[in-house]
Amino acid sequence: MLVAGVFAFTYKAPPSQSNNTTVDNVTNNTSNGTTYIKVVANQTGPATAKKGENVTINYSISNKGGQVVYNVKTNDQNFNTTIGTLKPGETKNYQYTLHIPTDAEVQQDFDPNATVSNPFFIGGFGVSFSDSNGSTHTINANSLEIKLV
């Protein structure tokens, strides 16, 4: 079983108006304009894991709108990736292997009483991109919680 979630940004862009927007875990629709931009950021991972295991987190960024988006970049505390251009209907996928620490590893780095939280929380990654008018937009993907067994 995979834990998953999807967050999307939808924007109906006026032909020559510049807008800069940030969207966090919501869909944003504007009412006037001619071309839709819809960028979807998603991450999935295992529903359960054990302390000390490595888990694979899957990332996808999709352009489900009708306009090319440019200068697409993702960032997270563990990585920064430049995707470049995403055409309408195009999706870029990649993976990251993440180590879930043991209590001993956390205690070595922080405090003798520190423990790994359960569920193990992974925050959403950020995606920034530009539209054809040069406006910059930012979205944040879903977060994950992995139950430690």
C-alpha positions, 0 to 999 in steps of 0.5 A: 500500500502506498500513501499518496496525495496530490496538490494542484495549481490551476491558473487561467492566465490573462493574455498579457497580465503578470501575476506572481502566486504561491499556493500551498496545498490548495487549487487556485482558480482565477475567473478571467483570462484565456489559457489555463495553467495546471501544474500538479505536484505529488509524492508517494511512499510506503504506508509502513516502515521500520526504524533504520530502513531506507524507503523510496519516495516517488515524486511527480510533477505534471502539466495538466494545463493548456500552456507550456510552463518554463523554468520548472524547479523542485526543492526539498530539504534533501534535494534540488532538481531543475526540470526545465520546460513542461509541455501540456500533458507532460509529466516528470517522475523521479525517486529519492531514497530516504533513511528513517533513522533509529532512536540511537541515530537521533540521540547521537545527533540531538539528545540522549532522550530524543526519539523518532516520531511515529508516524514518521513525517515527510514534508511536501516538496516545493515546485516553482515555475514560470508562465509564458508572461514571465510570472512566477508561481510556486506550489507545495506538494502533499506531505506524507506520514509513514507508520513505523512498525 
